[in-house]
Amino acid sequence: METEKFYTLPRLSYGYKDLEPYISEQQLTIHHQKHHQAYVNGANAILEKLEKARKDNADLDMKSVLKELSFNVGGHLLHSLFWGNLASASRGGGVSKGILAGLIEKEFGSFERFRKEFSQAALTV
């Protein structure tokens, strides 16, 4: 692992402007390049710390190290899933279709109601 990083920031399948007006270019850029990158950097730093400790035959507080690694890898994986679930309107984003549309209709009554509840929940985070 000396020259390569284990985790890397994934490329987005859309441009930073492509999700406007729902997510601004600035918001998407910061969330991807700063926030998600911090999880990638954190995970790689911990892996380097583990590698160095093994090389130097040094002891580590493994519970703490693994908790921090889990946090960063989890953040990286969840964000990677998140990016893959977004799409610009020109690439099929917008109102759901098919099986997902049926499930949303069944659970919420309409896509508009789903959007309203989702937005209200997001505001509380």
Protein Blocks (a to p, Z undefined) as FASTA:
>chain_A
ZZpcfbdcdddfbdfklmpckbcfklmmmmmmmmmmmmmmmmmmmmmmmmmmmmnopacd
fklmmmmmmmmmmmmmmmmmmmmmgccfknopajdehjllmmmmmmnopaklmmmmmmmm
mmmZZ
